[in-house]
């Protein structure tokens, strides 16, 4: 089996002389061309928080983690070239004294690039609508083609529906939470020649794409029925078809690629929105799944690729949504980081996350606000893949497992919510143990669980310390098994679960929490010599599925549901040298 951890070693971050806020902002603007919005280790928020306690007791990486790290170094060292100069700039991109979130997209692009201008939460009526004015003159052409799917345009014209939107555009982000009797959005050109097209993209699929000239296949509604400066209206019928509780992206655009006298393709406009309630954020899906990158309740296909080469190479996240929408590529982290993903802002959408052992720093991208976040917490040798919600507030916390250097040494768990403040220390486990994070009693809080060799020398034993303080242990599996904790029986509780090589196959075993101690479920799924284990809920039914990713050119995900054993496969996805992001859930 291909069990690895995305923890590839160390990398340097070079400090720079502190500049004034004005000078720092100017350097941002000067260097922005070198740095992708989601480039490897860019970090905007610097929390002035203390390091984890007992840092003076430097401990070696536990044997299992060290072995996994060594294997993954070989996997992600592949690449064409390294860009150390780019990576060394990562500590420059923070304004001095910045302690709260900083939305780089709004500061530098306003309504020009995604996600555009956020429409404030509130209730807007015909008497008191939301109103904003701007101009698309000189703006970027973010979307060039707007379609419902790969072939059907979504902009309703005078006589037909079309997809062309090749002009400079402006963008507004909003989340509908309620609608009145006559909801509508009106865009009124500000001169006699500007002909506007107006359309709305969903947050699934391509979402609000970065860059220019994109083809969007997640368009929901659109209108351009007037070939002049007459206002364009997204009427009540179209507004009532929009989903509630998810981010939506309103585009003010034009059909024309260039000015076509007497018509112009850019200019001033005023947008109004009435008879709607705009929420402060999206509502989480009913089903919470790991690596759900678009909040649809299903685990998505996510792969990591070292595109820079070497241990300091830029890593790119390749995401294919489970519902089949177009794929996304996001640069975040470098090859020596530990990689994980969880929901840090409570919107139901998994966020990109890395932990940099060399500096003891977390770097996150939060989907709700499109902001990047950095916080110092931990030290070299800590395991950050125990990510989860430890305080029960519906948001993932910063969390670490620090294994004892020897079997005689105590292991510790540390966690705290984002934003600094105090942290909690839980002594549980000893050197050589394997962490098995999860919520084993269904109270909404992660518990502290480790796997250890049983005294009989053959089996494994799980030692549990619940968030309530209750303690217990049980013998399960073999001492050489790999932990794949998940909710395999859909009762809202993590089950004790393991995988192991069984001849040429991979054997999955779990104990349903509802019948703990009396029931063992065992299945074969996957090829031991080639497959990576990638547990997750890929169909959104609340159960963790048996799943593997098979490396190849191309690679593929293979999934089998528990119980009914329904088998599905992804399309071609990935290539040799990639590593599935779901690897962080395998210990």
N, C-alpha and C positions, 0 to 999 in steps of 0.2 A: 504494500500500500504506500501511497505517496503522502506520508504525513509530514508536514512542514509547518514552520511558524515564520511569518513574515517579520523577521527580526534579524537583520543582516549584518550587524556590526556597528561601527561608529563612523561619524562624519564630523568635520569641523564646522563651526560657525564663527566667522571672524567678526569681532566687535569693531565698531567704527566710532569716531569722535562724535559726541553729542552736538547737534546743531539746534538752532532756534526753530520754533514751530514753522515760521515762514520759510526758512531755508530747507527744512525737512520736507515741507510740502512741495517746494520747487524741485527738490531732488526726486520726489515721487513722480512728478510730471515728466521730468527728464528721462527717468529710467523705465517708465511704464511700458515703453515699447519692447523692453527686454523681458518683461515678466508677464506671463499669462495671468488672468484674473485668478485662476486656480492653480498657479504654478506651485511646484513641489513643496517648498517649505515657507512660502510667504505667510506672515502672521501679522495681524493688525492689532489684536488686543493684547496688551501686556498687563497681566494681573500682578500686583505687588503682593503676592502671597508667599507664605513661608514654605520651605521645603518640608518634605515628610520627615518626621522625627526619626532619631536614631541613625541619621545619615552617616555619622562618624563611624558606625559599625559597618564598614564596607564588606559586603558579602558576595561571594562568587555566584555566578549564575547556576541554579540547580542543574544537575546532570541532564535531565530530560530536555530542559529549555536549551541548554548549550548544544545538545545533539541536533535538535530541530533547527537551531540557528545556523549551524554549520551546513546542514543540508540545503537550506534555502539560500545561503550565500551563493552556492554553486548555481542554483536555479535562476537567480535574478542578476547575476553578474553579466549575463549575455546582453549585448547591445552594441550599437555601431560606434558611438563616441560618448565621451564624458564631457560635461559642461561645468567644470568646477567654478569658473568665474561667476556663472549665473547663480549657482547654489550658494556661493559665499555671500551674495548680496542679500540673502534672506533676512538677516537681522537688521538690515537698513530700513525695512519698510514698516516702521512704527513711529508714530508721532510721539515726541517726548511727553511723558506724563499721561499718555492715553490709558485709561483704566476701564473704560466701558466699551461696548461694541462700536465699531467704526465702519460704516457702510461705504466701502471704496467705490462701489458702483454708482451710488447716488452722488458722491462728491465729484467724481470725474466725468460722469456721463449724463446725469440728470435723466431726462426722458428720452435721450438719444439711443442708448443701448439697453439691453435687457439687464435687470427686470424693470427698468424705467422708473416712473414716478409712482409712489404708493398713494392710493386714494385713502384718506383717513377713515377710520371706523366711525360709524354714526348712521342715523336714519335721515335719508334725503327725500324730500317731498317736492311736489310741483311748485309750492310756494318758496321752499328753501332747498333748491337742488345743489348737488355738488357742481361747481363750476371752475374751470381752469382754462387759461389761454396760453398759447405758445406759438411757435413757428417751426416748421420742418425745414425751412431754408438752411442749407448747409449741413443737415443731419445725415447720418449714415442710412444706408438701405439694408436694414437688418434682415428683413424677409423679402425675397424676390418672388416667391411662389407660395400661395396659401391654399391648401387643399384639406378636404375632410379625410381623405386617405391617399393612397399612392396615385390615384387616377382622377378623383372627382374634386373639382374646384368648389369653394364654399362661399365666394362673394357673389351675391345675387345682383345681376345687372338688369338693364332695361328689358332685354329679351332672352337672356340666357345666364347661366351661372358660369363664372370664370375663375381663374386662379392667379392671374397676373397682378403683382403688387411690387413693381420694380423701382419705386420712387423712394426718396428719403422719407423716413417714418419716425414717429414718436410713439412711446409706449406708456401705458398706465397699468399698474398691478392692483388688483382688488379681489376680495373674497366675499361673495354674496352669502348672507345668513338668512335673509328673508326678502319677500317681494310683496308689494301692494297690488292694487287693482290695475294700475296702468304703468308698469315699469318701462322705462325707455332710456336710451342713450342717444343724444343728438350731437353731431359734429357740424359746426357751421363755419365755412370758409370765411376768411377775413378780408378777401378782396374779390374783384369781379371775375378773375381768371382761374383761381385755384379750384381744381376738381378733386375732391377727396374720395377715397375708399376707406371703409371702416370694417374691421373684423376682430374677432376674439379667438385667442388660442387657449387651449386647455393646458393644465400643468402636467398631463401625461405625455408620453411620446417624446417629441423633441422639446417639450415645455416651451420656455422662452429662450430661443437659441442665442449663443454667443456668435460674434463675428458678423459678417455681412453676406448678402446674397443667398441666404438660406432658403431651402425648400421646407416649409412647415406642413406636416401631414396630420396635425392635431387641431385644425381649425374647426370651430364649432358653428359659428354664424358669421355672416358678413353682408354688407350692402354697399352698392354703388349704382343705384337706379337712376341717378341724375347725372347727365353729362355736362354739367356746368357748376356754378358756384352755389347751387341750391343745397340746403342742409341735408345730410344723410342721417337716417334714423334707424337704429336697431330697435324695432317695435316690441310691443308686449308679447307677441307670439314668440319671437326669437328670445327675448329675455326670459320667458317662462321655461324655455328649453334648456337653459344653462344649469349646470350642477351647483348645488349649495355646498359650502364648507370646504372648497378647494381653491387654490390660487387661480385666477384668470388673468389674461393679458390682453388689454385693449390696444389695438394698433390704429393710429391715424396715418393713412398711407395714400397712395394714388396709383391708378392703373398705368400711368404713362412712365416709360423709362426716361424720357427727356421732355422738355417743354415742346408742345405741339400747338403753335399759335392757332386760335386765340387762347388755348388752354395752357396753364402752367401746372407742373407736377409737384410743387412745393410752395409753402407760403404760410401766412398766419391763419390761426383757427381758434375756435372756442368749443370746448366739450362740456356738455352738461349731462348729469345723470339724476334721474328722479324716481320716486316711488320704490325705493329699495332700501334695505338695511345692509350696510357693509360691515362685516365683522373684523375683529382685530387679527384673526388668523384662521387657518383651516381647522376643521374638526377631524380628529384621528379616525381611521377606519374602525369598523366594529371588530375586525380581527387584526391583531398585532403580530406581524411576522418579521423574522430577522432579515436584514438586507432587503427591506421593502423600500426601494428608492423612489417610488412615485405614489406612495400612500394608497395603494389599491388593495392592501391586505394580503399580498402575495410576495414571496421571496423572488427576487429577480436574479438574472444571470450576470454575475459581476466577476471580472477577471482583472488581475494586476499584471502590468508589463513594464519591465525596466527598459525605457527608451533611451536612457543616457549611457548605460554601460557602467560596470563596476559598482562598488558599494556606495558611491555617492551619486549614482545615476538617477535622473528624474524618473519617477514611476507614474504611469498613466493607468487610471481606472477605466476599464471598458465595460459599460453597462448595457445590457439588452433587457428591456422590460418583458416580464412574463406574458403580458397581453399582446406581444408581438409588434408593438410600435417601434419606430426607428431607434437606433442605438445612439449612445452618447459616449464621449471620451472626455475625461477630466484629469488634469495633471494635479496630483496632490501627494507630496511626500517624496522621499528619496529611499534608495534601496536598503539602507541600513536601519530604516525605521521599523517599528512594529505597526501593523495595519489592522484596523478594526472598523466597525460601523455600528452605530446605534442612534436612537432618537434623543438628541440632547435638548430639543426645544419643545417637545410635546405635540408636534404637528402630525405624528403618525408616519413621517417620512424619515428613513434612515439617513444620517449625516456622514460625510466623509471624515475619518479620523486617523491620526497617526500619533505614535509616541516615539520621541527621539531619545534613546537611552543615553547617548553621549552627553546630553545637556539636561536630562530629566524634564522634558518639556512636551506637553500635549499641544497638537495643532489640529483644529477642527474647522469644518465649513458647515454652518447651520443653514438648513434649507428654508426655514421660516422667514428669516430676515436677509438671506443672501449675504451674510457676514462671515468673516474669518475670525477665528478666536485662538489665542495662545495663552497657555497658563503653565507655570513651572510647578511641577508636583512629581516627586519621585527621584530616582537615581539610576545610574547604570546597573544593570542586572535585574531590575524589577520587570515583572510581567504585567503588561497593561491589557492583555486580552481577556481579563476577568471583568470587562466592562458590563455595566448593567445599572438598574435602578435600585439602589440600596436603601433609600429613605422613603420610598413609596409615593413620590410626588408626581409620577407619570413621566419623568424625564431621567435619562441616563446620567449617572454621576461619573466623575473622574475616579478610577479605581485601579489598584495595584495589588499584586501578590508578590511578596518578597520571601523567597524560600530560604531556609536555613542553609548555611554553608556545608554543614555535615548533618548526618541523621540525628546527632545529639543536640543540634541547634534549633531553636524555635523559629517557626515561620510566622509571618505577619500579613494581614490584609489591611489596606488603607483605602479610605474613600472619603470624598467630600463633593458637594454640589459645585457646579460651575460658579465662578465669581469669587473664589477665595473664601476666607473665613476659616473656622476651625475644621479639622478633619477628625475622622474616627479611626481608631486603631483596634484591630481584633487579632489577638494572638491565637492562631489556629493552624495546626500542622507542624511539620518538622522537615528538615532537609531531605530531599529525595521524593517528597510527596508530589502528587499532581493535582492542581486545582481543578475543581469541577463546578464552576459557578452556575447558578440557576435559582429559581424560586420554587423550592420543593414543597412548600405548604400552601401556596396560592394566596398569600396575603399581600401580594404586590411588591414585596421587597426581596431582593436577592439574598440568599443565605450563603453561609461559609462552609464549603464542603470540599474535602480532599479525598483522593484515592491513594491507598497505601498497600503495600504487600501484606497479606494476612500472615498470622503467626504460623500457619501450616506450610508456608513456603510455596504454595501453588496458586491460591486464589488471591483476588483483590478484596480489599475492605474499604468501604466508603464511611468516612467519619463526618458527621453532620453537626454543625452548630447553627441553629436557626437564628433569624434576626431577633426573635423573642428571647434568645439565650438558651433554649432547650437543646439538649445534646443527645445524640444516639449514634450507633454504628450498625452496619450490616455487611455481611460477606456477599460479594457479587462478582461474577466473572473471574478472569484469570489475572494474575498480578502484572502480566505483560500487555494487557488490553489498553486500548486508547479510548479516552472518554469522549462521548458525543452527546452531551446533555441536551434534551429537548422535551417537548410535551407531545409524546407519541400517541396518547390516548384522548387528547382534547378534554381534559378535566381542569385546565387552568393551572396545573402544577407540573414542575419539571420532573421527569422520570430518571431514575438511575439507568444509564445506557452506555454501552461500549461497542466497539468494533474490533475485529482481529482478522488476520489472514487465516483462511480455512482451505488448505490446498491452494488451488488456483483462484479461489473466490474470496470475497469479503463477507464475513458473517457479522450481522447486526443482532444485538441482544438488548432487550430492555425489560424493566419490571414496571408494569403499569402502577402508578401511585395509588390508584383506587383499590388495588388488590395486592399491596406490597407484602412480600414474604410468601405469597402463595402462587403467583403466576409469573411465568417467564415466557416472553415472546422472542422467537429466534427466526431469522430469515437470512437468506443469501442474496446479496446484491452487490455487483461490482467485481472487477478483476483486480486481484491483489497486486499484480506486477506493474500495472499501468495507471490505475485510477486514484484520483484525489477524492477523499470523503468530503462531501459538501452538504451537511444536513440543513433543512429549512422547510418551510411550509409553502410549496410552490403552487398549490392549487387554492390556497386561501380557506381551507376547511377547518382550520384550527389545530390540525395534527402535523407534527413534524414528519416529513417524508424521508424515506431512504433515497439518497441522491449521491451521485459521483460525477466528477468531471474527468473525461478521458483526454489526456494530452494528445495532440496531433496537429496536423496541418491540413484541414482544420480540426479543432477539437470539438467535443460535444458534451452536453450535460445529459445524464440518464437518470430518470426519476421513477421510483415505484412507491405507490401509496401503501400505507400500513393497512392490513386487514383485507381489503378487496384486491390488493396487488395490481392496481391499474398502472400501466407503464406508459410513460411519455418521454420524449426526447426533445432537446432544443434543436434549433437549426444549427448549421455550422457556426461555431463560436470559439474563437481563440486559436492559438498557434503554439508550436513548441517553445518552451521557456516561460510561458505564462503560468501564473499561480492563481487559483480561485480565491476570492476575498473571503469566502465562507470558511477558509482554513482557520480563521481566528476562533471559531467555535469548536475546534478539535484540539483536545489536550492529551 
